[in-house]
Amino acid sequence: MAQQNSRAAAIVDIHAHILPGLDDGSYDWEMTVEMAQMAARSGVAAIVATPHCGLPEQEMEGRAERIHSKVRDMRALLTQQQI
């Protein structure tokens, strides 16, 4: 009989368009919270935000700071929501 590992596997979503208003993913903060709640209920322990970069219709000037700002805001929001 095979031994079972007593540690639960942590799921990490390594491709998520969870930051709002940056690409074809989340449209707003409400949708971001809903996406995070759904992920948590599914056993996801961490999410890597992966917004599209370099698409022709995207403004690249200041994009890195906008992404960093949204990550900071999302972390604060999800902490507040206890997600």
CORTA-V125048 format. One record per run of one state. SS is the DSSP state (h for helix, s for strand, l for the rest). FROM is the first residue (numbers start at 1). LEN is the number of residues. If there is no record, write none. Layout:
SS_FROM_LEN ; SS_FROM_LEN
//
This chain:
l_1_10 ; s_11_6 ; l_17_12 ; h_29_13 ; l_42_2 ; s_44_6 ; l_50_13 ; h_63_18 ; l_81_3
//
